[in-house]
Amino acid sequence: MPARVPGPTFDTTASWSPLSLFQLFFSASVVQSVIDNTNANAIKRLQAGRKLVWKVLTVRDFYIFMAIIIFSGLVSVHQRSDYWRREWPYNFRFPSEKMTRDRFEAILWSLHLSNPKEDEDNDRKRNTAEYDRLFKIKPLYTEIVSACQAHFHPYKNISIDERMVASKARISMKQYMKDKPTKWGYKLFVLADASTAYTWNFFVYTGKSEFATGQGLSYSSVMDLIPALFQDLSSKNIGCCGTIRKTRIGFPKTEQNDLPRKAERGDLRWIRKDKLLFVKWMDTREVTMCSTVHEAFSGQTVKRKVKEAGVWQTKTVSIPDSVVDYNRSMGGVDLSDALIGYYSVHHKTMKWYKTFFYHFVDIAVVNSFLLHKELYKIRNDPTMRKPHTQKIFREKLAAEMLEFAEGSAPPPPPPPPTCMPMYYGADATQSRRYCRRCQDTGIQRVKTPVYCRKCQVPLCFTSKKNCFQEWHDGH
């Protein structure tokens, strides 16, 4: 059981809007870091002679930029420029009313997550052990992972799986996985809560050489040590269950637990080795499982279609306990992938770090949405309406980003003063100056308590003499 109370770890009695939940992941310091690095990158490009019209990026501009990014996941067009077209059917009021296309493209072009000067220092370490392949995403990467872990504690069951982030950029970190719907892209290993699909932890796979273990084995060999890993986790009171290939190191190589050559659906064999249970079960194909928390079989069954005498029939077949629980809880990462895919903000780009920026935004939005649903369950208030759907949540998030952007804008400068008669002081008899209009016409030593607040010159202003009017008519 979890050591702490599962669920949101922040004050659940407070009022949390979609934006305030999103800001748990994109905090003010994180946003300011992206803004500073983007401004620094734009200046670097200008100094390099790039043709770029650049105005300093502010918090206001960044939140409008983010609102457009979220909007693009809700409203799909063939080309990004279509969002700013005025002709039907692309006559959108937003985003053209809030930001010009050139300004958006300038921000997107200069978007940078790390310090450009520190990038150069890291690039000089290329082909050495000190070189960091993920340096350009590290600031946002580490902050998002820390926020995911800080604001939610998983429930009893968690699942670990691979995730592919689509990309065809020419970079060695890109992977090919033929069995995944997204075959080309960056591989992430994701730990998600099985019941909510909340992404609690993840890391980016950068290649085999990056994952040397204490035994001197590369990452590919670590996958051969699954039985040893399961035993180690069991000693820490963490039970594991998962599919395993028969060729893995540690899988029993005996005929004692082999299925017959022509096994029928529901046939199963098992063998124990210390705390490990190894199970073989015949479904449409042979399924092999390893577990530290299950009995081999407790009498559970499942319905399957079986062809007998040339006729398909529904038949009840036996199923191992480990397969039942695996099917029930393994979908956490898959559900998280699905939630991200529905309204993903991902755009095609050849800059690998921008691909990760889009994915980090997706993780932050989906986790914010899942926290919103958890808050609704915790409060259990019958007067509350049902929680937002993800679509409505994203709509409200984009709208609140625009409101926040306007609120974070600096106040407009005061209008320039107009010509208006004012007194020098409360005591009109003592606070007097020589009238400028009288001096210009040759009349000396005529004092007046009145001056023009814009021109800042003393001028007579009485019922008998109006130098104030004559001065301004002449100027």
N, C-alpha and C positions, 0 to 999 in steps of 0.2 A: 504494500500500500504506500502511497505517496507520504513523504515525511511531513509535508506542509499541506494546508487546506488547498485542494485543487480549485482552479478558476482564476479570475482576475485578481491581481495582487494590489491594485490601487483602491482608493476610496470608492466603493460601489454605491454609497449613499448620495454622492454628489451628482450634479447634472452633467452629463457627457454628451456633447453634440458630435456629429460625424467629424468635424474639423478638430475638435479637442482630442478625440481618440486618435486621429491621424497624426497629430502633433506629438503623441507619445513616441512615435517612431521618427518623425521628421521634426525634431525639437528646434527651438530658436537657434541654438548653437550649431546644429547640423546644417540648417538652412544658411546661416551666416557663413559657415565654412565653404559651402558650395558657391555662394555669391562671391566671396573673396577670391576663390580659386578661378572662377569664371572670369572675373574682372582682370585678374593677373594674366590669364591666358589670352584674353582679347588684346591687352597691351603688348604682350609678346608677339602676337600676330601682326599688329600694326607696326611694331619696330622692325619686323622682318620684311616689311614692304607689302603685306597683303592688303588688298583693297577691301576695306571694311568700314562701314559707317557705324561707329560705336558710341553709345551713350552709357554711362556708368550704370551697371545693374543694381537695382535697389530691391528691398524686401517687397515693395508693392509690385514691381515688375515681375519678380520671381513667382509670386503667388498667382498673378494673372497667367504667367507662362504655365504653371502647374495646373491651373484650372483648364487651360486649353488642352493640355496633355490628357487630363481625366475625360474631358469632353470628347476627345478623339477616340476613346475607348467605347463611348456610348453611341456616337454617330459616325458611321463609316463612310468614307468617300474613296474614290479611286486614287486621287492625287491629293497631297496635303494642301496644295494651293487652292483646291476647290472650296475649302472652308471660307476663303475670302472673296469668292466670286459673287458678284451682285446679280447675275442673270439667273432666271429660273432654270432648273430646280435647286440651284445652289445659293439662293438668296438668304443665307443665314444672317441674323442680326449679330449673333456672337460667333466668332471672336472679333470680327472687324470693328465693332463699337468699342472694344476695350484695348486692342493692340493691333498694330498694323502687321501685315505679313512680313515685311522686311525686318521689323523689330524682332518678331518671333524667330525668324530664320537666323538673325544675327546672334541671338541668345543661344539657340540650339547649336549653331556652328561653333561657338566659343565655349559651350558647356564643358566644364572640367571639374573633376572631383578631388584631385590632388594638387599640391603646390607645383607649378611648372618648373621652378628652380630645383626643387627636390627631385622632380622627374629626371632632370638632366644628370643629377648626381647618381641616381639609381641606374640610368642607362649606361653610365661609365663602368658600372660593375657587371655589365652583361658578360655571360660565359664564365662567371665566377660563382662561388658558393653564396656570396652575399647578395646576389641579384634577386630582387623580388618581382616575380612575374605579375603579381596582382597589385603592384604598388599604385597604379592609377585609379583603382577602385577602393583601396584599403580604408581611407577615412570614412566613407559612407558604408562600406561593407561591414566594418567592425561595429559601427554605431547601430546599424539595423539589427545585426545578430544580438548585440547586447540588449537592445530594446525588446526584441522578441522574447528573450529569456526573462527579462526583468518584470514584465507586466502581466505575465500569465504563468500559472503552474499547471502542468499537465495532469490529467486524470490518470486512472490506473493503467490504461493500455496506451502504448505509443507505438508508432510504426516508423520504420526506416526504409527508404527506397531511393532510387535514382530519379533525377529530373533532368530533362533536356531543355535548354533555352535555345531556341532556334537562331542560327546564324550561319552565314556562308562567308564570313570574313576570312581573309588569308592569314591565319595565325595558328601556330603549332598547338595551341591549347584546345583548339576545336576537336571534337570527337565525332566518330561515326558509330551509330548503334542501329543495326538493321532491324531489330525487333521492336523498336520504339516508333510511335507515330511520327515524332519529330526525329529524323535520322541524323541530321547534321546540326551541330551546335555545341554549346558548352554544357558539360556534365556537372550537376550539383548532387551532393548527397544530402538528403533532407530528413530531419526527424520531426514528425508531426504528431499531434495528439489524435488518437484514433477516433474519439467520439465527436470532436468538433472540427477536425482538419486544420487546426491552428498550427502554423509553421513555427516551431519552437526553436529550432536550430538548423543550420545548414552550412555547408562549406563547399567551395568551388574546387573541383578536381583539376589540377594543373599538369598532371603527367606522372608517370611512374617514378621518376627520379625524385619527386618531391616527397615521397612517403616512405622513406627508409625506416625500418623498425629497429629495435634494440638487437635483434638477432641478425641484422645485416640483410634482411629480406626486403625486396621491393614491394610496392603496393599490390601488384598482381599476385604475389605469394601470400600476402595477408589474407586474401580471399580463400586460400587453401587452409587457413587456420581457424575456420568457423567453429569446429567442435571445441578447440582450445579457448576461443573467445567466449563461447557459451558457458563453459565451465568457470571461467574467470568471473563472468558477470553473475553467475549463480552464487559464487562465494560472497558477492556484494549484495545478495538478496534481490537481484534483478533476474527475473525469469525470462527466457527467450524461446521463441518458436519461429521456425522459418523453413522455407524450401532449401534443399541442398542437393548438389549433384553427387551422384554415386562415385565419381572419380576424385572427389575432394579428399585430401589427406585427413585421416581420422575416421572416415566412413568405414564401417566393418566390412572386410572383404571375405565374407563367408557365404556358403550356399545355404546356410541355416535359415536366413531370412529372405531368400530370393522368392519371387513370385514364380508360379509355373509358367512354362513357355506360352501357353494359350490361356492366360488368366482371364476370368470374367469380371465384369464390373462389380465392385464391392469387395473383391478379394483383397486381403491385407496380410502383411507379415511385419513383425517387429522384433527388435533385439535391443537390449539395454547394455550400456557400457558406462559404469560408474553412475553419474547423475544424468547421463545423456540417454534419451530415447530416440532410436532411429526407426522410422516407419516407412514401409512401402505400401502403397494403395493403388489399386487399378481403377481409374475413372475412364475417360475417353483415351487416356494414355497413362503410363505409370507416373505416380506422384511420389516423390521421396521427401520426407520431412525429418527435421531434427528438433527436439524440444527438451527443456529442463523442467517443465511445469505440468506435464500431462500424463494421464494414464494412456495406455495404448488404445484401449477401446472400452467404452462403458455402455455399449448397446445403442448408441445413436444411429439414426438412419437418415437417408435422404432419397428423394424420388428422382429417378433417372429413366430416360427412354432407352429401352433395350430391344434389339431386333431378334425375335425368336420365330423360327420357321418362316422367315421372309416377311414377318409382320412386326411393325413397331408397336411396342407396348410400354406403358408406364409401370415401372417396377420399383419396389422399395429395396434399397441396397444399403449395406453397412458403410459407415464412414468413421474414420478415426477422430478422436476428440481434438487432436492437434489441427487437423484440417478444418474442422468446424470453427474453432477459435481464430485460426489464421484468416479464413474467409470473412469472418465477422470484423476483425480489427485491422487487417492489413490495408484497408482502403483509405486510411488517413491521408497519405501523400497523394494518392490518385484523386481523392475528392478535392484536396487543396489545388492540384493541377487544374482540375475542371473549373473550380471557382475563379482561378486566375484567367483561364482561357475564355470565359464567357465575355468579359469586357476588358481584355488586356489592352494596355496602352502601348504595347510593343510596336515599334516602327522599324522598317528596314534601315540599317546603317552599316557602314563598313568600319566604323570605330567600335572596337569590341567593348570599351568601357562605357559607351553610351547604351549598348545593349543591356549591360548589367544595371545601368541607372534605371532604365525602363522596368526591368524585372524587380529591382528593389522597391520601386514605386508600387508595382502590383502586389508584392508581398505586404507592404505597409497598408495598402487599402484593404486587401482581403482580411488581414489580421484585425484591422480596425472594425471591419464589418462583423467578424466573428465575436469580437469583444462586445459589440453592440447587442448581439443576440444573447450572449451570456448575461449581460446586465439585465436584460428583459426577464430571463429565467430566474435570476437571483431575487429580483424585487418582487416578482409574483404578485403584482398589483392588479386586481380585477378591473380597476378603472383605466388602466393603461391600454392603449391600442396594441395590436400585434406589432412585432418588430418590423423594421423596414426590410424589403427585399434588397438584394445587392444592387439592383438597378436604381431603385429610389435612393439608397444610401449614397451611391456615387453621384447622383444628380444633386442631392443636398450638399454633399461634400464640395462639389465644384462651385455651387452657388455661395457657400460659406467662405470659400477661398477668395471669391471676388469681393465679398463684403469685407473680409479681413484685409484684403489688399487696399481697398479704399480707406479703411480705418488706419492703416499703417503709413499712408501717404503723408508727407509733411504738410502743415497748414499752408494755404496759399499766402503769398506775401500781401501785406496790407496795401490797399490802393494808394496811389500817390496823392498827396494832399492837394486840395483845390484852393484857389484864392478866396480867402475868407478873412474879414476883419476880426482881430483879436486884441484884447487888452494885455499890456505888459505885466500888470500885477493887479492885486485887489485894490490897492490905493491908487486911483487914477490921477490924483493930484501930485503924487511923488514919483511914480514910475512913468517918466516921459522921455521921449527922444526927439531930435530935430527932424522935422518932416522932410523927406527926400524930395518930394515934388516941389515944395516951396524953395528948397535950395537950388534945384535945377532951373527954376524960373527967376532966380536972383533975389528971392526974399529970404533973408538970413534970420536965424534964431527964432523960428516958429516951432514950438514944441507940441507933441501930440502923444497921448497914451495909447494910440491905436497903431497896429502894424498888420501887414499881410502875412498870414501863416505860411504861405507857399513861397512868396518872394522874399520874406524876411526883411522887409523895409518898413520904417515908420511912415505913416501917411495920415494927414488930417481927415477926420470923418465926423463932421458935425452937420447940423441942420443948415448952417450958413456957408459951409465950405466943405466940398467933397473931393479932396485930393485923391482919395482911394479910387474913385471912378475915373478921374482924369488920368491917373497914372496907368491904369490898366487899359484904358481906351487907346493910349498912346503907345503901348507896348504890345 
